[in-house]
Amino acid sequence: MVVRMRSTHGHTRNRRAHHALKGVHFVKCKKCGTEILPHTLCLNCGTYNGREIIDVLKKLTKKERKKKEKELKEKRNEEPVTRNA
């Protein structure tokens, strides 16, 4: 069987030129510095756009909560967050 409107290799490759996967771009969370996808809330500290949306510590046990609070405090003191203006 012969294909009537056969595409040449060049036409097929031109069409597929935009099918490549693009790299993932990460941004740092303003509060804790964890790398997250842009326009999503941080699952580490529960903030989005400078506001706390989810209380991450609420679901943890007392021991885990203390550990997480200490970790967040150390991260804040360790690396000051600056905005690019």
C-alpha positions, 0 to 999 in steps of 0.5 A: 500500500502506498501513502498518498500524502507522504511526509518527507524526513525533513518535514517530519523532523521540523514538526518534531523540533519542538517536542524536546523536553525542557529543563526544570527551573527551581527557585528558593523559598523566601522563608527556608531556602529550600528549592521549589517549583515557581508559583507553588507553596513550599512543602518544607515550611508551608508558605506561599508568597510570604504567607503561611498557608499550611501549618506543617508543624501541626501534623508532626509529633512533639519530638518531630516538631521541636526538631523541625523548628530548630532546623528552620531557625538554623536555616534562617540564621545561616543564609539571609535571603535577599531579593533581586531588585 
